[in-house]
């Protein structure tokens, strides 16, 4: 596509998650004359870090999952509620499930991830995830069912003792109030691998306080309708564990639309990007979040967190404008602001920016930090007003 023609085409952002929505809003605000299109099939934006508070009824649905129509009203972003099925990077054209064909000048892929089953039998059929409003509804129904039944030996199993698994285990334990045993299964030898030692210690104490049973060095080999098969260590010990529900937080893989010509993906289904967040082998295409693997100055990849995706959005928005003007792009530099974990209803732990704190105060600081990251000033003010009304 000739440069003059490409200049007239819109910037298209595929995926309205944390990074995609932020990038679209920043692009539209920076250059009102530049057409920006966001393609996202869901009706509501989902603020994933606060999904746990929605599960525990500490926050309301409209706070955690505002509608795209409300967030984008008057922002200069065209929203297509469709799903991209194929991208041709040579003609700079994409196709949607509604049959639309759309040319782009620059393309931003922020399509996120999907649960990784690792080929384990029964995971897709019998496990509950925790990445959507439907998942929250299913878990709330399961909690209510177990609290009403009050049968002996009721059990919920959570697979994956990373941040999602630990936060979810603590919230569920507080909601269930002893109505079921919670087992947290981790294939590695430690919970929260890579986390700061203070947060790991606080998480371990939170699990012990709630009598959550942590099994490390344990691998899931199959999942059934009411049980799962476990294997310890080198496979010499196995066990069949009955349960009333299995929640899968064992990692994600990239969710990338079909691309022509085909581009190489890493083992986790992510697009390879350079330090400027441009997709290798596809000029004028940028990627971020769970859909991309981007090296830092030392060659290591960045962690797959909302904090990283939010910062990547600012870099992508700036580099898209530089690419449009024919200027040199700038590398993405991650500023580690620390880490935060919810550890039950009204409880959290955090380290970063010179603060090391746990308990109710950490919970409130965590909520305020996420409030500042919610999309759009109008939504931030609505949420803040709701919280103030609850306090008084």
Sine and cosine of phi, psi and omega as CSV:
sin_phi,cos_phi,sin_psi,cos_psi,sin_omega,cos_omega
0.00,0.00,0.82,-0.58,0.02,-1.00
-0.85,0.53,0.55,-0.83,-0.02,-1.00
-0.81,0.58,-0.64,0.77,-0.02,-1.00
-0.90,0.44,-0.61,0.79,0.01,-1.00
-0.95,0.30,-0.64,0.77,0.02,-1.00
-0.88,0.47,-0.55,0.83,-0.02,-1.00
-0.89,0.45,-0.46,0.89,-0.02,-1.00
-1.00,0.09,-0.25,0.97,-0.04,-1.00
-0.99,0.14,0.45,-0.89,-0.02,-1.00
-0.96,0.28,0.34,-0.94,0.26,-0.97
-0.99,0.10,0.82,-0.57,-0.03,-1.00
-0.94,-0.34,0.80,-0.60,0.06,-1.00
-0.94,-0.33,0.85,-0.53,-0.01,-1.00
-0.97,-0.24,0.91,-0.41,-0.02,-1.00
0.95,-0.31,0.87,-0.50,-0.07,-1.00
-0.96,-0.29,0.56,0.83,0.06,-1.00
-0.98,0.20,-0.37,-0.93,-0.06,-1.00
-0.80,0.61,-0.80,0.60,-0.06,-1.00
-0.96,0.27,-0.71,0.71,-0.08,-1.00
-0.89,0.46,-0.74,0.67,0.00,-1.00
-0.89,0.45,-0.68,0.73,0.01,-1.00
-0.89,0.46,-0.68,0.74,0.01,-1.00
-0.90,0.44,-0.68,0.73,0.00,-1.00
-0.88,0.47,-0.70,0.72,-0.01,-1.00
-0.91,0.41,-0.64,0.77,0.00,-1.00
-0.93,0.38,-0.63,0.78,0.03,-1.00
-0.89,0.45,-0.72,0.70,-0.02,-1.00
-0.91,0.41,-0.59,0.80,-0.01,-1.00
-0.95,0.30,-0.55,0.84,-0.06,-1.00
-0.96,0.29,-0.64,0.77,-0.02,-1.00
-0.69,-0.73,1.00,0.03,-0.04,-1.00
-0.84,0.54,-0.42,0.91,-0.01,-1.00
-0.98,0.18,-0.19,0.98,-0.03,-1.00
-1.00,0.03,0.85,-0.52,0.01,-1.00
-0.93,0.36,0.75,-0.66,0.00,-1.00
-0.81,-0.58,0.79,-0.61,0.01,-1.00
-0.87,-0.49,0.77,-0.63,0.10,-1.00
-0.95,-0.32,0.83,-0.56,0.04,-1.00
-0.95,-0.32,0.91,-0.42,-0.06,-1.00
-0.50,-0.86,0.86,-0.51,-0.10,-1.00
-0.97,0.24,-0.39,0.92,-0.05,-1.00
-0.98,0.18,0.46,-0.89,0.01,-1.00
-0.98,0.19,-0.48,0.88,-0.10,-1.00
-0.86,-0.51,0.65,-0.76,0.20,-0.98
-0.95,0.31,0.62,-0.79,-0.04,-1.00
-0.87,-0.49,0.90,-0.44,0.03,-1.00
-1.00,0.10,1.00,0.05,-0.16,-0.99
-0.82,0.57,-0.65,0.76,-0.04,-1.00
-0.87,0.49,-0.36,0.93,0.00,-1.00
-0.96,-0.27,0.24,0.97,0.02,-1.00
-0.90,0.43,-0.48,0.88,0.01,-1.00
-0.92,0.40,-0.61,0.79,0.02,-1.00
-0.95,0.32,-0.46,0.89,0.10,-0.99
-0.94,0.35,-0.66,0.75,0.04,-1.00
-0.85,0.53,-0.67,0.75,-0.08,-1.00
-1.00,0.01,0.10,1.00,0.01,-1.00
0.91,0.41,0.31,0.95,0.10,-0.99
-0.97,0.23,-0.41,0.91,0.08,-1.00
-0.79,-0.62,0.35,-0.94,-0.02,-1.00
-0.99,-0.12,0.33,-0.94,-0.09,-1.00
-0.87,0.49,-0.67,0.74,-0.05,-1.00
-0.92,0.40,-0.42,0.91,0.03,-1.00
-0.96,0.27,-0.68,0.73,-0.07,-1.00
-1.00,0.07,-0.47,0.88,-0.10,-1.00
-0.72,-0.69,0.94,0.34,0.05,-1.00
-0.94,0.33,0.39,-0.92,0.00,-1.00
-0.97,0.23,0.62,-0.78,0.04,-1.00
-0.87,0.50,-0.61,0.79,0.00,-1.00
-0.84,0.54,-0.60,0.80,0.01,-1.00
-0.97,0.26,-0.66,0.75,-0.05,-1.00
-0.93,0.38,-0.54,0.84,-0.12,-0.99
-0.99,-0.15,-0.09,1.00,-0.03,-1.00
-0.86,0.51,0.84,-0.54,0.04,-1.00
0.96,0.28,0.20,0.98,-0.06,-1.00
-0.99,-0.12,-0.08,1.00,0.01,-1.00
0.99,0.15,0.30,0.95,0.02,-1.00
-0.92,-0.40,0.80,-0.61,0.09,-1.00
-1.00,0.05,0.81,-0.59,-0.02,-1.00
-0.96,-0.30,0.83,-0.56,0.13,-0.99
-0.96,-0.28,0.89,-0.46,-0.01,-1.00
-1.00,0.07,0.94,0.35,-0.04,-1.00
-0.65,-0.76,0.08,-1.00,0.00,-1.00
-0.87,-0.50,0.74,-0.67,0.03,-1.00
-0.97,0.23,0.78,-0.63,-0.03,-1.00
-0.96,-0.29,-0.45,0.90,-0.03,-1.00
-0.39,-0.92,0.58,-0.82,0.00,-1.00
-0.78,-0.62,0.74,-0.67,0.09,-1.00
-0.93,-0.37,0.95,-0.31,-0.08,-1.00
-0.98,0.20,-0.26,0.97,0.03,-1.00
-0.98,0.20,-0.66,0.75,0.03,-1.00
-1.00,-0.06,-0.05,1.00,-0.07,-1.00
0.81,0.59,0.82,0.57,-0.03,-1.00
-0.71,-0.70,0.62,-0.78,0.09,-1.00
-0.79,-0.62,0.42,-0.91,-0.02,-1.00
-0.88,-0.48,0.59,-0.81,0.02,-1.00
-0.92,-0.40,0.22,-0.98,0.00,-1.00
-0.93,0.36,-0.24,0.97,0.05,-1.00
-1.00,-0.01,0.07,1.00,0.05,-1.00
1.00,0.00,0.10,0.99,0.01,-1.00
-0.98,0.18,0.53,-0.85,0.13,-0.99
-0.86,-0.51,0.79,-0.62,-0.12,-0.99
-0.71,-0.70,0.80,-0.60,0.09,-1.00
-1.00,0.05,0.46,-0.89,0.01,-1.00
-0.71,-0.70,0.44,-0.90,0.15,-0.99
-1.00,0.06,-0.75,0.66,0.13,-0.99
-0.75,-0.66,0.51,-0.86,-0.05,-1.00
-0.82,-0.58,0.71,-0.71,0.06,-1.00
-0.89,-0.46,0.86,-0.51,0.02,-1.00
-0.98,-0.20,0.93,-0.37,0.03,-1.00
-0.76,-0.65,0.78,0.62,-0.16,-0.99
-0.99,0.12,-0.02,1.00,0.13,-0.99
0.95,0.32,-0.39,-0.92,-0.05,-1.00
-0.75,-0.66,0.06,-1.00,0.06,-1.00
-0.67,-0.75,0.38,-0.92,-0.03,-1.00
-0.84,0.54,0.65,-0.76,0.04,-1.00
-0.99,-0.12,0.87,-0.49,-0.04,-1.00
-1.00,-0.02,-0.20,0.98,-0.02,-1.00
0.83,0.56,0.39,0.92,0.02,-1.00
0.95,0.32,0.25,0.97,-0.03,-1.00
-0.98,0.22,0.80,-0.60,-0.03,-1.00
-0.86,0.52,0.71,-0.70,0.12,-0.99
1.00,0.02,-0.18,0.98,-0.04,-1.00
-0.90,0.44,-0.78,0.63,-0.03,-1.00
-0.89,0.45,-0.57,0.82,-0.08,-1.00
-0.99,0.15,-0.56,0.83,-0.21,-0.98
-0.88,-0.47,-0.18,0.98,-0.07,-1.00
-1.00,-0.07,0.49,-0.87,0.12,-0.99
-0.99,-0.15,0.72,-0.69,0.08,-1.00
-1.00,0.00,-0.14,-0.99,0.09,-1.00
-0.53,-0.85,0.91,0.40,-0.03,-1.00
-0.65,-0.76,0.18,0.98,-0.06,-1.00
-0.49,-0.87,0.23,-0.97,0.08,-1.00
-0.91,0.41,-0.55,0.83,0.05,-1.00
-0.89,0.45,-0.60,0.80,0.06,-1.00
-0.90,0.44,-0.66,0.75,0.03,-1.00
-0.88,0.47,-0.70,0.71,0.01,-1.00
-0.87,0.50,-0.69,0.72,-0.01,-1.00
-0.90,0.44,-0.64,0.77,-0.01,-1.00
-0.94,0.33,-0.62,0.79,0.05,-1.00
-0.90,0.44,-0.63,0.78,0.06,-1.00
-0.91,0.42,-0.64,0.77,0.02,-1.00
-0.90,0.43,-0.69,0.73,0.02,-1.00
-0.88,0.48,-0.72,0.70,0.00,-1.00
-0.89,0.46,-0.65,0.76,0.03,-1.00
-0.88,0.47,-0.72,0.70,-0.03,-1.00
-0.93,0.38,-0.58,0.81,0.01,-1.00
-0.94,0.34,-0.54,0.84,0.03,-1.00
-0.98,0.22,-0.60,0.80,-0.05,-1.00
-0.92,0.38,-0.77,0.64,-0.02,-1.00
0.82,0.58,0.63,0.77,0.09,-1.00
-0.99,0.16,0.46,-0.89,0.07,-1.00
-0.93,0.37,0.49,-0.87,0.08,-1.00
0.88,0.47,0.50,0.86,0.14,-0.99
-0.94,0.33,0.60,-0.80,-0.12,-0.99
-0.54,-0.84,0.68,-0.73,0.17,-0.98
-0.90,-0.43,0.71,-0.71,0.02,-1.00
-0.92,-0.40,0.76,-0.65,0.09,-1.00
-0.92,-0.39,0.82,-0.58,-0.02,-1.00
-0.98,-0.20,0.88,-0.48,-0.02,-1.00
0.93,-0.36,0.93,-0.37,-0.02,-1.00
-0.97,-0.24,0.61,0.79,0.19,-0.98
-0.99,0.15,-0.27,-0.96,-0.05,-1.00
-0.86,0.51,-0.69,0.72,-0.03,-1.00
-0.89,0.46,-0.72,0.70,-0.03,-1.00
-0.90,0.44,-0.68,0.74,-0.02,-1.00
-0.92,0.39,-0.73,0.68,0.01,-1.00
-0.87,0.48,-0.68,0.73,-0.03,-1.00
-0.92,0.39,-0.66,0.75,0.01,-1.00
-0.87,0.50,-0.69,0.72,-0.02,-1.00
-0.92,0.39,-0.67,0.74,0.02,-1.00
-0.89,0.45,-0.71,0.71,-0.02,-1.00
-0.91,0.43,-0.62,0.78,0.02,-1.00
-0.88,0.47,-0.67,0.74,0.02,-1.00
-0.92,0.39,-0.58,0.81,0.01,-1.00
-0.95,0.31,-0.65,0.76,-0.07,-1.00
-0.96,0.26,-0.47,0.89,0.04,-1.00
0.78,0.63,0.71,0.70,0.08,-1.00
1.00,0.06,0.05,1.00,-0.03,-1.00
-0.95,0.30,-0.29,0.96,0.02,-1.00
-0.46,-0.89,0.47,-0.88,0.12,-0.99
-0.98,0.19,0.64,-0.77,0.07,-1.00
-0.92,-0.39,0.82,-0.57,0.05,-1.00
-0.93,-0.36,0.75,-0.66,0.02,-1.00
-0.92,-0.39,0.90,-0.44,-0.11,-0.99
-0.97,-0.24,0.76,-0.65,0.01,-1.00
-0.71,-0.70,0.80,-0.60,-0.01,-1.00
-0.94,0.35,-0.57,0.82,0.03,-1.00
-0.96,0.26,-0.03,-1.00,-0.07,-1.00
-1.00,-0.03,-0.03,1.00,-0.05,-1.00
-0.52,-0.85,0.56,-0.83,0.12,-0.99
-0.97,0.24,0.39,-0.92,0.03,-1.00
0.75,0.66,0.83,0.56,0.03,-1.00
-0.87,0.50,0.74,-0.67,0.00,-1.00
1.00,0.03,-0.14,0.99,0.00,-1.00
-0.98,0.21,0.31,-0.95,0.07,-1.00
-0.93,0.38,0.55,-0.84,-0.14,-0.99
-0.88,0.48,-0.60,0.80,0.00,-1.00
-0.89,0.46,-0.73,0.68,0.00,-1.00
-0.91,0.42,-0.60,0.80,0.03,-1.00
-0.91,0.42,-0.66,0.75,0.03,-1.00
-0.91,0.41,-0.67,0.75,0.02,-1.00
-0.90,0.43,-0.63,0.78,0.02,-1.00
-0.91,0.41,-0.68,0.74,0.01,-1.00
-0.88,0.47,-0.67,0.75,0.04,-1.00
-0.90,0.44,-0.63,0.78,0.01,-1.00
-0.90,0.43,-0.63,0.78,0.04,-1.00
-0.92,0.40,-0.69,0.73,0.00,-1.00
-0.90,0.43,-0.66,0.75,0.00,-1.00
-0.87,0.49,-0.55,0.83,-0.03,-1.00
-0.99,-0.12,0.12,0.99,0.02,-1.00
0.84,0.54,0.60,0.80,0.09,-1.00
-0.99,0.11,0.79,-0.61,-0.11,-0.99
-1.00,0.02,0.93,-0.37,-0.01,-1.00
-1.00,-0.10,0.82,-0.57,0.07,-1.00
-0.89,-0.45,0.95,-0.31,0.06,-1.00
-0.99,-0.12,0.24,-0.97,-0.03,-1.00
0.88,0.48,0.50,0.87,-0.08,-1.00
-0.81,-0.58,0.76,-0.65,-0.06,-1.00
-0.92,-0.40,0.67,-0.74,0.09,-1.00
-1.00,0.08,0.80,-0.61,-0.01,-1.00
-0.96,-0.29,-0.34,0.94,0.04,-1.00
-0.25,-0.97,0.47,-0.88,0.04,-1.00
-0.79,-0.62,0.76,-0.65,0.06,-1.00
-0.94,-0.35,-0.10,-1.00,-0.03,-1.00
-0.92,0.39,-0.51,0.86,-0.04,-1.00
-0.66,-0.76,0.38,0.92,0.00,-1.00
-0.28,-0.96,0.20,-0.98,0.15,-0.99
-0.57,-0.82,0.46,-0.89,-0.03,-1.00
-0.99,-0.17,0.73,-0.68,-0.04,-1.00
-0.87,-0.50,0.46,-0.89,0.03,-1.00
-0.65,-0.76,0.75,-0.67,-0.03,-1.00
-0.97,-0.26,0.52,-0.86,0.13,-0.99
0.82,0.58,-0.81,-0.58,-0.05,-1.00
-1.00,0.04,0.23,0.97,0.07,-1.00
1.00,-0.09,0.11,0.99,-0.01,-1.00
-0.98,0.20,-0.32,0.95,-0.02,-1.00
-0.83,-0.56,0.77,-0.64,0.01,-1.00
-0.74,-0.68,0.35,-0.94,-0.06,-1.00
-0.45,-0.89,0.57,-0.82,0.12,-0.99
-0.96,-0.29,0.88,-0.48,-0.11,-0.99
-0.92,-0.39,0.87,-0.49,0.05,-1.00
-0.97,0.23,0.51,-0.86,-0.03,-1.00
-0.35,-0.94,0.31,-0.95,0.04,-1.00
-0.99,-0.15,-0.12,0.99,0.03,-1.00
-0.04,-1.00,0.58,-0.82,0.05,-1.00
-0.85,-0.52,0.80,-0.60,0.03,-1.00
-0.94,-0.34,0.80,-0.60,-0.12,-0.99
-0.97,-0.24,0.92,-0.39,0.09,-1.00
-0.81,-0.58,0.55,0.84,-0.13,-0.99
-1.00,0.09,0.49,0.87,0.08,-1.00
0.95,-0.31,0.26,-0.96,-0.01,-1.00
-0.77,-0.64,0.36,-0.93,0.14,-0.99
-0.85,-0.52,0.35,-0.94,-0.01,-1.00
-0.90,0.43,0.56,-0.83,0.05,-1.00
-0.90,-0.43,1.00,-0.07,-0.13,-0.99
-0.90,-0.43,0.75,-0.66,0.05,-1.00
-0.89,0.45,0.28,-0.96,0.07,-1.00
-0.89,0.46,0.73,-0.68,-0.05,-1.00
-0.83,-0.56,0.72,-0.69,0.05,-1.00
-0.85,-0.53,0.76,-0.65,-0.15,0.99
-0.90,0.44,0.45,-0.89,-0.09,-1.00
-0.87,0.50,0.65,-0.76,0.04,-1.00
-0.92,-0.38,0.55,-0.84,0.00,-1.00
-0.94,0.34,0.65,-0.76,0.09,-1.00
-0.91,-0.41,0.46,-0.89,0.06,-1.00
-0.98,0.20,0.11,-0.99,-0.05,-1.00
-0.84,0.54,-0.32,0.95,0.02,-1.00
-0.98,-0.19,0.32,0.95,0.11,-0.99
0.95,0.30,0.42,0.91,-0.05,-1.00
-0.96,-0.26,0.49,-0.87,0.05,-1.00
-0.97,0.23,0.66,-0.75,0.07,-1.00
-0.98,0.20,0.78,-0.62,0.01,-1.00
-0.84,-0.55,0.39,-0.92,0.12,-0.99
-1.00,0.08,-0.08,-1.00,-0.07,-1.00
-0.93,0.37,-0.31,0.95,0.03,-1.00
-1.00,0.01,0.11,0.99,0.01,-1.00
0.94,0.34,0.37,0.93,0.09,-1.00
-1.00,-0.05,0.69,-0.72,-0.05,-1.00
-0.92,0.38,0.77,-0.63,0.00,-1.00
-0.91,0.42,0.81,-0.58,0.00,-1.00
1.00,0.02,0.05,1.00,-0.01,-1.00
-0.63,-0.77,1.00,0.09,0.03,-1.00
-0.85,0.53,0.59,-0.81,0.04,-1.00
0.96,0.29,0.20,0.98,0.10,-0.99
-0.88,-0.47,0.77,-0.63,0.01,-1.00
-0.88,-0.48,0.44,-0.90,0.01,-1.00
-0.59,-0.81,0.40,-0.91,-0.03,-1.00
-0.41,-0.91,0.14,-0.99,0.08,-1.00
0.93,0.38,-0.53,-0.85,-0.07,-1.00
-0.93,0.37,-0.25,0.97,-0.01,-1.00
-1.00,0.07,-0.07,1.00,-0.13,-0.99
-0.70,-0.71,0.50,-0.87,0.18,-0.98
-0.87,-0.49,0.87,-0.49,-0.14,-0.99
-0.80,-0.60,0.84,-0.54,-0.03,-1.00
-0.98,0.22,0.49,-0.87,0.16,-0.99
-1.00,-0.04,-0.18,-0.98,-0.08,-1.00
-0.88,0.47,-0.48,0.88,-0.01,-1.00
-1.00,0.01,-0.06,1.00,-0.01,-1.00
1.00,-0.09,-0.11,0.99,0.04,-1.00
-0.99,0.16,0.42,-0.91,0.03,-1.00
-1.00,0.02,0.42,-0.91,-0.01,-1.00
-0.99,0.15,0.47,-0.88,0.04,-1.00
-0.91,0.42,0.51,-0.86,-0.03,-1.00
-1.00,0.03,0.98,0.20,-0.02,-1.00
-0.81,-0.59,0.30,-0.96,0.04,-1.00
-0.89,0.45,-0.56,0.83,0.01,-1.00
-0.87,0.49,-0.69,0.72,0.01,-1.00
-0.92,0.40,-0.70,0.71,-0.01,-1.00
-0.87,0.49,-0.63,0.78,0.00,-1.00
-0.90,0.43,-0.68,0.73,0.01,-1.00
-0.94,0.33,-0.59,0.81,0.05,-1.00
-0.89,0.45,-0.57,0.82,-0.01,-1.00
-0.86,0.52,-0.66,0.75,0.01,-1.00
-0.91,0.41,-0.65,0.76,0.02,-1.00
-0.91,0.41,-0.69,0.72,0.00,-1.00
-0.90,0.45,-0.70,0.71,-0.01,-1.00
-0.86,0.51,-0.67,0.74,0.00,-1.00
-0.93,0.36,-0.65,0.76,-0.03,-1.00
-0.95,0.31,-0.53,0.85,0.08,-1.00
-0.88,0.48,-0.68,0.74,0.02,-1.00
-0.92,0.40,-0.64,0.77,0.05,-1.00
-0.89,0.45,-0.68,0.74,0.01,-1.00
-0.89,0.45,-0.61,0.79,-0.01,-1.00
-0.92,0.40,-0.51,0.86,0.01,-1.00
-1.00,-0.03,-0.04,1.00,-0.02,-1.00
0.97,0.22,0.41,0.91,-0.04,-1.00
-0.99,-0.12,0.23,-0.97,0.03,-1.00
-0.95,0.31,0.66,-0.75,-0.03,-1.00
-0.99,0.11,0.37,-0.93,0.01,-1.00
-0.96,-0.29,0.62,-0.79,0.01,-1.00
-0.95,0.31,0.45,-0.89,0.08,-1.00
-0.99,0.16,0.78,-0.63,0.06,-1.00
-0.84,-0.54,0.89,-0.45,-0.04,-1.00
-0.99,0.15,0.76,-0.64,0.08,-1.00
-0.97,-0.22,0.97,-0.24,-0.05,-1.00
-0.95,0.32,0.94,-0.35,-0.03,-1.00
-1.00,-0.06,0.05,1.00,-0.02,-1.00
0.95,-0.30,-0.14,-0.99,-0.02,-1.00
-0.67,-0.75,0.50,-0.87,-0.02,-1.00
-0.73,-0.69,0.60,-0.80,0.04,-1.00
-0.69,-0.73,0.73,-0.68,0.19,-0.98
-0.99,0.16,0.71,-0.70,-0.05,-1.00
-0.81,-0.59,0.77,0.64,0.01,-1.00
0.92,-0.39,0.02,-1.00,-0.04,-1.00
-0.92,0.38,0.87,-0.49,0.03,-1.00
0.96,0.27,0.22,0.98,-0.06,-1.00
-0.78,-0.62,0.56,-0.83,0.04,-1.00
-0.34,-0.94,0.17,-0.99,0.12,-0.99
-0.68,-0.74,0.57,-0.82,0.01,-1.00
-0.49,-0.87,0.51,-0.86,0.13,-0.99
-0.64,-0.77,0.65,-0.76,0.02,-1.00
0.63,-0.78,0.42,-0.91,0.00,-1.00
0.83,0.56,0.57,0.82,0.03,-1.00
0.98,0.17,0.15,0.99,-0.04,-1.00
-0.90,-0.43,0.72,-0.69,0.16,-0.99
-0.76,-0.65,0.92,-0.40,-0.19,-0.98
-0.46,-0.89,0.55,-0.84,0.08,-1.00
-0.61,-0.79,0.40,-0.92,0.04,-1.00
0.96,-0.29,-0.32,-0.95,-0.04,-1.00
-0.89,0.46,-0.59,0.81,0.01,-1.00
-0.91,0.42,-0.65,0.76,0.05,-1.00
-0.90,0.43,-0.58,0.81,0.03,-1.00
-0.88,0.47,-0.69,0.73,-0.01,-1.00
-0.94,0.34,-0.63,0.78,0.04,-1.00
-0.91,0.42,-0.61,0.79,0.04,-1.00
-0.88,0.47,-0.70,0.72,0.01,-1.00
-0.90,0.44,-0.66,0.76,0.01,-1.00
-0.91,0.40,-0.62,0.78,0.03,-1.00
-0.89,0.45,-0.66,0.75,0.02,-1.00
-0.96,0.29,-0.51,0.86,0.06,-1.00
-0.86,0.52,-0.64,0.77,0.00,-1.00
-0.93,0.36,-0.29,0.96,-0.01,-1.00
-0.98,-0.18,-0.03,1.00,0.03,-1.00
-0.93,0.36,0.54,-0.84,-0.11,-0.99
-0.96,0.27,0.82,-0.58,0.13,-0.99
1.00,0.05,0.75,-0.66,0.01,-1.00
-0.89,0.46,-0.62,0.79,-0.03,-1.00
-0.88,0.47,-0.68,0.73,0.02,-1.00
-0.93,0.37,-0.63,0.78,0.05,-1.00
-0.85,0.53,-0.69,0.72,-0.02,-1.00
-0.92,0.39,-0.63,0.78,0.04,-1.00
-0.88,0.47,-0.70,0.71,-0.01,-1.00
-0.91,0.41,-0.72,0.70,0.01,-1.00
-0.86,0.51,-0.65,0.76,0.04,-1.00
-0.89,0.45,-0.63,0.78,0.05,-1.00
-0.90,0.43,-0.64,0.77,0.02,-1.00
-0.92,0.38,-0.66,0.75,0.02,-1.00
-0.89,0.45,-0.65,0.76,0.03,-1.00
-0.89,0.45,-0.61,0.79,0.03,-1.00
-0.91,0.41,-0.63,0.78,-0.03,-1.00
-0.93,0.37,-0.55,0.83,-0.06,-1.00
-0.98,-0.22,0.00,0.00,0.00,0.00
